[in-house]
Amino acid sequence: MAVQVFPALDEFAEFLAKLAPRKLLEYTASPKVQERLNALLEKNKTIGLTPEEEEEMNSCMLIEHLVRLAKARALQRLNREAL
């Protein structure tokens, strides 16, 4: 199944990948952010989220999607440069 990528996300991911591909590949969210997202995901499964929490979770998921896309682009860029 193909993942839909919106043009603005695609363009920004490409921009990030061009800046510093190796640094981008090193990026991970802080433990604090990871812990918060895990708490939101768990709460969503059990009792549900408030509208503010749902917005926060959606923002985190959008950022995660963007970072994954940018990392894929960075890896492609590095692989092309290695040839």
Backbone atoms as SQL, in Angstrom:
CREATE TABLE atoms (id INTEGER PRIMARY KEY, chain TEXT, resi INTEGER, resn TEXT, atom TEXT, x REAL, y REAL, z REAL);
INSERT INTO atoms VALUES
  (1, 'A', 1, 'MET', 'N', 0.852, -1.179, 0.000),
  (2, 'A', 1, 'MET', 'CA', 0.000, 0.000, 0.000),
  (3, 'A', 1, 'MET', 'C', 0.897, 1.240, 0.000),
  (4, 'A', 2, 'ALA', 'N', 0.659, 2.136, -0.918),
  (5, 'A', 2, 'ALA', 'CA', 1.445, 3.365, -1.023),
  (6, 'A', 2, 'ALA', 'C', 0.982, 4.378, 0.012),
  (7, 'A', 3, 'VAL', 'N', 1.933, 5.091, 0.580),
  (8, 'A', 3, 'VAL', 'CA', 1.629, 6.132, 1.550),
  (9, 'A', 3, 'VAL', 'C', 1.486, 7.445, 0.804),
  (10, 'A', 4, 'GLN', 'N', 0.391, 8.151, 1.071),
  (11, 'A', 4, 'GLN', 'CA', 0.188, 9.441, 0.412),
  (12, 'A', 4, 'GLN', 'C', 1.097, 10.477, 1.059),
  (13, 'A', 5, 'VAL', 'N', 1.788, 11.220, 0.220),
  (14, 'A', 5, 'VAL', 'CA', 2.641, 12.289, 0.699),
  (15, 'A', 5, 'VAL', 'C', 2.141, 13.588, 0.086),
  (16, 'A', 6, 'PHE', 'N', 1.773, 14.518, 0.929),
  (17, 'A', 6, 'PHE', 'CA', 1.289, 15.801, 0.454),
  (18, 'A', 6, 'PHE', 'C', 2.464, 16.618, -0.077),
  (19, 'A', 7, 'PRO', 'N', 2.233, 17.386, -1.130),
  (20, 'A', 7, 'PRO', 'CA', 3.341, 18.136, -1.751),
  (21, 'A', 7, 'PRO', 'C', 4.130, 19.003, -0.772),
  (22, 'A', 8, 'ALA', 'N', 3.462, 19.672, 0.131),
  (23, 'A', 8, 'ALA', 'CA', 4.189, 20.533, 1.079),
  (24, 'A', 8, 'ALA', 'C', 5.094, 19.712, 1.991),
  (25, 'A', 9, 'LEU', 'N', 4.624, 18.555, 2.461),
  (26, 'A', 9, 'LEU', 'CA', 5.461, 17.696, 3.304),
  (27, 'A', 9, 'LEU', 'C', 6.637, 17.148, 2.509),
  (28, 'A', 10, 'ASP', 'N', 6.356, 16.724, 1.296),
  (29, 'A', 10, 'ASP', 'CA', 7.393, 16.190, 0.435),
  (30, 'A', 10, 'ASP', 'C', 8.482, 17.235, 0.187),
  (31, 'A', 11, 'GLU', 'N', 8.076, 18.445, -0.114),
  (32, 'A', 11, 'GLU', 'CA', 9.021, 19.520, -0.376),
  (33, 'A', 11, 'GLU', 'C', 9.854, 19.853, 0.854),
  (34, 'A', 12, 'PHE', 'N', 9.218, 19.905, 2.014),
  (35, 'A', 12, 'PHE', 'CA', 9.957, 20.231, 3.232),
  (36, 'A', 12, 'PHE', 'C', 10.899, 19.096, 3.620),
  (37, 'A', 13, 'ALA', 'N', 10.474, 17.861, 3.440),
  (38, 'A', 13, 'ALA', 'CA', 11.338, 16.727, 3.725),
  (39, 'A', 13, 'ALA', 'C', 12.579, 16.767, 2.838),
  (40, 'A', 14, 'GLU', 'N', 12.378, 17.089, 1.576),
  (41, 'A', 14, 'GLU', 'CA', 13.512, 17.203, 0.647),
  (42, 'A', 14, 'GLU', 'C', 14.454, 18.319, 1.094),
  (43, 'A', 15, 'PHE', 'N', 13.895, 19.434, 1.525),
  (44, 'A', 15, 'PHE', 'CA', 14.701, 20.549, 2.027),
  (45, 'A', 15, 'PHE', 'C', 15.543, 20.112, 3.224),
  (46, 'A', 16, 'LEU', 'N', 14.918, 19.432, 4.187),
  (47, 'A', 16, 'LEU', 'CA', 15.651, 18.963, 5.366),
  (48, 'A', 16, 'LEU', 'C', 16.755, 17.987, 4.980),
  (49, 'A', 17, 'ALA', 'N', 16.467, 17.101, 4.055),
  (50, 'A', 17, 'ALA', 'CA', 17.439, 16.089, 3.650),
  (51, 'A', 17, 'ALA', 'C', 18.660, 16.721, 3.001),
  (52, 'A', 18, 'LYS', 'N', 18.483, 17.847, 2.352),
  (53, 'A', 18, 'LYS', 'CA', 19.604, 18.513, 1.687),
  (54, 'A', 18, 'LYS', 'C', 20.500, 19.266, 2.670),
  (55, 'A', 19, 'LEU', 'N', 19.964, 19.686, 3.787),
  (56, 'A', 19, 'LEU', 'CA', 20.735, 20.509, 4.729),
  (57, 'A', 19, 'LEU', 'C', 21.950, 19.787, 5.286),
  (58, 'A', 20, 'ALA', 'N', 21.709, 18.677, 5.916),
  (59, 'A', 20, 'ALA', 'CA', 22.793, 17.909, 6.530),
  (60, 'A', 20, 'ALA', 'C', 22.316, 16.474, 6.670),
  (61, 'A', 21, 'PRO', 'N', 22.421, 15.688, 5.613),
  (62, 'A', 21, 'PRO', 'CA', 21.859, 14.342, 5.631),
  (63, 'A', 21, 'PRO', 'C', 22.320, 13.480, 6.804),
  (64, 'A', 22, 'ARG', 'N', 23.595, 13.523, 7.110),
  (65, 'A', 22, 'ARG', 'CA', 24.097, 12.683, 8.209),
  (66, 'A', 22, 'ARG', 'C', 23.528, 13.118, 9.563),
  (67, 'A', 23, 'LYS', 'N', 23.433, 14.415, 9.770),
  (68, 'A', 23, 'LYS', 'CA', 22.863, 14.919, 11.032),
  (69, 'A', 23, 'LYS', 'C', 21.391, 14.540, 11.138),
  (70, 'A', 24, 'LEU', 'N', 20.683, 14.638, 10.042),
  (71, 'A', 24, 'LEU', 'CA', 19.267, 14.295, 10.040),
  (72, 'A', 24, 'LEU', 'C', 19.068, 12.826, 10.397),
  (73, 'A', 25, 'LEU', 'N', 19.903, 11.958, 9.873),
  (74, 'A', 25, 'LEU', 'CA', 19.780, 10.534, 10.176),
  (75, 'A', 25, 'LEU', 'C', 20.033, 10.234, 11.650),
  (76, 'A', 26, 'GLU', 'N', 20.755, 11.108, 12.334),
  (77, 'A', 26, 'GLU', 'CA', 21.030, 10.929, 13.766),
  (78, 'A', 26, 'GLU', 'C', 19.876, 11.378, 14.653),
  (79, 'A', 27, 'TYR', 'N', 18.947, 12.156, 14.099),
  (80, 'A', 27, 'TYR', 'CA', 17.886, 12.749, 14.913),
  (81, 'A', 27, 'TYR', 'C', 16.947, 11.697, 15.502),
  (82, 'A', 28, 'THR', 'N', 16.667, 11.846, 16.788),
  (83, 'A', 28, 'THR', 'CA', 15.599, 11.105, 17.454),
  (84, 'A', 28, 'THR', 'C', 14.929, 12.066, 18.427),
  (85, 'A', 29, 'ALA', 'N', 13.664, 11.838, 18.661),
  (86, 'A', 29, 'ALA', 'CA', 12.944, 12.658, 19.628),
  (87, 'A', 29, 'ALA', 'C', 13.525, 12.407, 21.017),
  (88, 'A', 30, 'SER', 'N', 13.415, 13.401, 21.861),
  (89, 'A', 30, 'SER', 'CA', 13.933, 13.263, 23.228),
  (90, 'A', 30, 'SER', 'C', 13.099, 12.235, 23.996),
  (91, 'A', 31, 'PRO', 'N', 13.682, 11.654, 25.041),
  (92, 'A', 31, 'PRO', 'CA', 12.911, 10.717, 25.860),
  (93, 'A', 31, 'PRO', 'C', 11.631, 11.351, 26.407),
  (94, 'A', 32, 'LYS', 'N', 11.682, 12.630, 26.743),
  (95, 'A', 32, 'LYS', 'CA', 10.500, 13.323, 27.259),
  (96, 'A', 32, 'LYS', 'C', 9.380, 13.343, 26.218),
  (97, 'A', 33, 'VAL', 'N', 9.719, 13.645, 24.986),
  (98, 'A', 33, 'VAL', 'CA', 8.719, 13.678, 23.912),
  (99, 'A', 33, 'VAL', 'C', 8.206, 12.272, 23.633),
  (100, 'A', 34, 'GLN', 'N', 9.084, 11.297, 23.587),
  (101, 'A', 34, 'GLN', 'CA', 8.669, 9.912, 23.353),
  (102, 'A', 34, 'GLN', 'C', 7.730, 9.430, 24.454),
  (103, 'A', 35, 'GLU', 'N', 8.060, 9.764, 25.688),
  (104, 'A', 35, 'GLU', 'CA', 7.230, 9.374, 26.829),
  (105, 'A', 35, 'GLU', 'C', 5.847, 10.010, 26.732),
  (106, 'A', 36, 'ARG', 'N', 5.791, 11.280, 26.355),
  (107, 'A', 36, 'ARG', 'CA', 4.508, 11.974, 26.224),
  (108, 'A', 36, 'ARG', 'C', 3.661, 11.341, 25.121),
  (109, 'A', 37, 'LEU', 'N', 4.274, 11.050, 23.976),
  (110, 'A', 37, 'LEU', 'CA', 3.529, 10.435, 22.889),
  (111, 'A', 37, 'LEU', 'C', 3.021, 9.055, 23.289),
  (112, 'A', 38, 'ASN', 'N', 3.839, 8.274, 23.964),
  (113, 'A', 38, 'ASN', 'CA', 3.400, 6.960, 24.443),
  (114, 'A', 38, 'ASN', 'C', 2.216, 7.087, 25.392),
  (115, 'A', 39, 'ALA', 'N', 2.255, 8.087, 26.266),
  (116, 'A', 39, 'ALA', 'CA', 1.146, 8.308, 27.193),
  (117, 'A', 39, 'ALA', 'C', -0.129, 8.676, 26.434),
  (118, 'A', 40, 'LEU', 'N', 0.014, 9.525, 25.423),
  (119, 'A', 40, 'LEU', 'CA', -1.153, 9.904, 24.629),
  (120, 'A', 40, 'LEU', 'C', -1.720, 8.709, 23.864),
  (121, 'A', 41, 'LEU', 'N', -0.852, 7.905, 23.298),
  (122, 'A', 41, 'LEU', 'CA', -1.310, 6.722, 22.566),
  (123, 'A', 41, 'LEU', 'C', -2.034, 5.754, 23.489),
  (124, 'A', 42, 'GLU', 'N', -1.495, 5.546, 24.672),
  (125, 'A', 42, 'GLU', 'CA', -2.130, 4.647, 25.642),
  (126, 'A', 42, 'GLU', 'C', -3.484, 5.197, 26.092),
  (127, 'A', 43, 'LYS', 'N', -3.515, 6.473, 26.398),
  (128, 'A', 43, 'LYS', 'CA', -4.773, 7.093, 26.825),
  (129, 'A', 43, 'LYS', 'C', -5.811, 7.023, 25.713),
  (130, 'A', 44, 'ASN', 'N', -5.371, 7.188, 24.488),
  (131, 'A', 44, 'ASN', 'CA', -6.281, 7.115, 23.343),
  (132, 'A', 44, 'ASN', 'C', -6.908, 5.730, 23.228),
  (133, 'A', 45, 'LYS', 'N', -6.129, 4.690, 23.549),
  (134, 'A', 45, 'LYS', 'CA', -6.632, 3.315, 23.489),
  (135, 'A', 45, 'LYS', 'C', -7.623, 3.017, 24.613),
  (136, 'A', 46, 'THR', 'N', -7.429, 3.650, 25.758),
  (137, 'A', 46, 'THR', 'CA', -8.218, 3.285, 26.937),
  (138, 'A', 46, 'THR', 'C', -9.423, 4.205, 27.146),
  (139, 'A', 47, 'ILE', 'N', -9.172, 5.439, 27.508),
  (140, 'A', 47, 'ILE', 'CA', -10.304, 6.321, 27.863),
  (141, 'A', 47, 'ILE', 'C', -10.564, 7.424, 26.854),
  (142, 'A', 48, 'GLY', 'N', -9.682, 7.567, 25.890),
  (143, 'A', 48, 'GLY', 'CA', -9.866, 8.610, 24.885),
  (144, 'A', 48, 'GLY', 'C', -9.151, 9.899, 25.267),
  (145, 'A', 49, 'LEU', 'N', -8.997, 10.743, 24.283),
  (146, 'A', 49, 'LEU', 'CA', -8.260, 11.996, 24.458),
  (147, 'A', 49, 'LEU', 'C', -9.193, 13.193, 24.455),
  (148, 'A', 50, 'THR', 'N', -8.739, 14.248, 25.119),
  (149, 'A', 50, 'THR', 'CA', -9.435, 15.525, 25.005),
  (150, 'A', 50, 'THR', 'C', -9.121, 16.084, 23.608),
  (151, 'A', 51, 'PRO', 'N', -9.883, 17.049, 23.141),
  (152, 'A', 51, 'PRO', 'CA', -9.569, 17.646, 21.838),
  (153, 'A', 51, 'PRO', 'C', -8.143, 18.214, 21.783),
  (154, 'A', 52, 'GLU', 'N', -7.671, 18.796, 22.868),
  (155, 'A', 52, 'GLU', 'CA', -6.317, 19.346, 22.901),
  (156, 'A', 52, 'GLU', 'C', -5.271, 18.239, 22.818),
  (157, 'A', 53, 'GLU', 'N', -5.522, 17.144, 23.526),
  (158, 'A', 53, 'GLU', 'CA', -4.588, 16.016, 23.483),
  (159, 'A', 53, 'GLU', 'C', -4.578, 15.371, 22.095),
  (160, 'A', 54, 'GLU', 'N', -5.749, 15.288, 21.478),
  (161, 'A', 54, 'GLU', 'CA', -5.821, 14.723, 20.130),
  (162, 'A', 54, 'GLU', 'C', -5.036, 15.589, 19.143),
  (163, 'A', 55, 'GLU', 'N', -5.151, 16.897, 19.292),
  (164, 'A', 55, 'GLU', 'CA', -4.397, 17.808, 18.436),
  (165, 'A', 55, 'GLU', 'C', -2.894, 17.642, 18.659),
  (166, 'A', 56, 'GLU', 'N', -2.497, 17.505, 19.931),
  (167, 'A', 56, 'GLU', 'CA', -1.085, 17.296, 20.255),
  (168, 'A', 56, 'GLU', 'C', -0.577, 15.994, 19.648),
  (169, 'A', 57, 'MET', 'N', -1.357, 14.915, 19.780),
  (170, 'A', 57, 'MET', 'CA', -0.953, 13.628, 19.232),
  (171, 'A', 57, 'MET', 'C', -0.852, 13.700, 17.709),
  (172, 'A', 58, 'ASN', 'N', -1.808, 14.352, 17.077),
  (173, 'A', 58, 'ASN', 'CA', -1.770, 14.485, 15.617),
  (174, 'A', 58, 'ASN', 'C', -0.554, 15.288, 15.171),
  (175, 'A', 59, 'SER', 'N', -0.196, 16.310, 15.923),
  (176, 'A', 59, 'SER', 'CA', 0.995, 17.100, 15.598),
  (177, 'A', 59, 'SER', 'C', 2.254, 16.253, 15.714),
  (178, 'A', 60, 'CYS', 'N', 2.334, 15.470, 16.769),
  (179, 'A', 60, 'CYS', 'CA', 3.492, 14.587, 16.953),
  (180, 'A', 60, 'CYS', 'C', 3.587, 13.579, 15.820),
  (181, 'A', 61, 'MET', 'N', 2.455, 13.036, 15.419),
  (182, 'A', 61, 'MET', 'CA', 2.454, 12.039, 14.354),
  (183, 'A', 61, 'MET', 'C', 2.832, 12.663, 13.014),
  (184, 'A', 62, 'LEU', 'N', 2.411, 13.892, 12.778),
  (185, 'A', 62, 'LEU', 'CA', 2.789, 14.589, 11.551),
  (186, 'A', 62, 'LEU', 'C', 4.294, 14.835, 11.522),
  (187, 'A', 63, 'ILE', 'N', 4.839, 15.272, 12.645),
  (188, 'A', 63, 'ILE', 'CA', 6.282, 15.501, 12.731),
  (189, 'A', 63, 'ILE', 'C', 7.035, 14.197, 12.509),
  (190, 'A', 64, 'GLU', 'N', 6.565, 13.124, 13.131),
  (191, 'A', 64, 'GLU', 'CA', 7.224, 11.821, 12.955),
  (192, 'A', 64, 'GLU', 'C', 7.200, 11.403, 11.482),
  (193, 'A', 65, 'HIS', 'N', 6.073, 11.593, 10.826),
  (194, 'A', 65, 'HIS', 'CA', 5.962, 11.248, 9.406),
  (195, 'A', 65, 'HIS', 'C', 6.949, 12.081, 8.581),
  (196, 'A', 66, 'LEU', 'N', 7.022, 13.354, 8.871),
  (197, 'A', 66, 'LEU', 'CA', 7.925, 14.243, 8.153),
  (198, 'A', 66, 'LEU', 'C', 9.384, 13.841, 8.368),
  (199, 'A', 67, 'VAL', 'N', 9.740, 13.525, 9.586),
  (200, 'A', 67, 'VAL', 'CA', 11.121, 13.128, 9.889),
  (201, 'A', 67, 'VAL', 'C', 11.465, 11.825, 9.179),
  (202, 'A', 68, 'ARG', 'N', 10.545, 10.866, 9.180),
  (203, 'A', 68, 'ARG', 'CA', 10.814, 9.602, 8.486),
  (204, 'A', 68, 'ARG', 'C', 11.010, 9.825, 6.993),
  (205, 'A', 69, 'LEU', 'N', 10.166, 10.651, 6.421),
  (206, 'A', 69, 'LEU', 'CA', 10.282, 10.965, 5.005),
  (207, 'A', 69, 'LEU', 'C', 11.612, 11.659, 4.714),
  (208, 'A', 70, 'ALA', 'N', 11.971, 12.620, 5.549),
  (209, 'A', 70, 'ALA', 'CA', 13.233, 13.341, 5.362),
  (210, 'A', 70, 'ALA', 'C', 14.429, 12.402, 5.535),
  (211, 'A', 71, 'LYS', 'N', 14.360, 11.495, 6.496),
  (212, 'A', 71, 'LYS', 'CA', 15.453, 10.539, 6.691),
  (213, 'A', 71, 'LYS', 'C', 15.599, 9.627, 5.481),
  (214, 'A', 72, 'ALA', 'N', 14.483, 9.211, 4.913),
  (215, 'A', 72, 'ALA', 'CA', 14.545, 8.369, 3.710),
  (216, 'A', 72, 'ALA', 'C', 15.224, 9.132, 2.574),
  (217, 'A', 73, 'ARG', 'N', 14.868, 10.401, 2.439),
  (218, 'A', 73, 'ARG', 'CA', 15.487, 11.228, 1.396),
  (219, 'A', 73, 'ARG', 'C', 16.970, 11.432, 1.665),
  (220, 'A', 74, 'ALA', 'N', 17.326, 11.638, 2.916),
  (221, 'A', 74, 'ALA', 'CA', 18.734, 11.832, 3.275),
  (222, 'A', 74, 'ALA', 'C', 19.539, 10.578, 2.960),
  (223, 'A', 75, 'LEU', 'N', 18.975, 9.427, 3.275),
  (224, 'A', 75, 'LEU', 'CA', 19.656, 8.167, 2.997),
  (225, 'A', 75, 'LEU', 'C', 19.826, 7.970, 1.492),
  (226, 'A', 76, 'GLN', 'N', 18.811, 8.278, 0.722),
  (227, 'A', 76, 'GLN', 'CA', 18.926, 8.203, -0.736),
  (228, 'A', 76, 'GLN', 'C', 20.031, 9.127, -1.238),
  (229, 'A', 77, 'ARG', 'N', 20.061, 10.331, -0.702),
  (230, 'A', 77, 'ARG', 'CA', 21.074, 11.314, -1.112),
  (231, 'A', 77, 'ARG', 'C', 22.483, 10.792, -0.805),
  (232, 'A', 78, 'LEU', 'N', 22.681, 10.260, 0.381),
  (233, 'A', 78, 'LEU', 'CA', 24.002, 9.735, 0.762),
  (234, 'A', 78, 'LEU', 'C', 24.390, 8.533, -0.102),
  (235, 'A', 79, 'ASN', 'N', 23.412, 7.690, -0.404),
  (236, 'A', 79, 'ASN', 'CA', 23.699, 6.526, -1.255),
  (237, 'A', 79, 'ASN', 'C', 24.098, 6.964, -2.662),
  (238, 'A', 80, 'ARG', 'N', 23.431, 7.972, -3.200),
  (239, 'A', 80, 'ARG', 'CA', 23.796, 8.476, -4.526),
  (240, 'A', 80, 'ARG', 'C', 25.192, 9.074, -4.522),
  (241, 'A', 81, 'GLU', 'N', 25.522, 9.793, -3.453),
  (242, 'A', 81, 'GLU', 'CA', 26.845, 10.417, -3.355),
  (243, 'A', 81, 'GLU', 'C', 27.952, 9.379, -3.227),
  (244, 'A', 82, 'ALA', 'N', 27.623, 8.222, -2.644),
  (245, 'A', 82, 'ALA', 'CA', 28.629, 7.170, -2.441),
  (246, 'A', 82, 'ALA', 'C', 28.963, 6.447, -3.742),
  (247, 'A', 83, 'LEU', 'N', 28.111, 6.576, -4.741),
  (248, 'A', 83, 'LEU', 'CA', 28.351, 5.850, -6.005),
  (249, 'A', 83, 'LEU', 'C', 29.432, 6.481, -6.828);
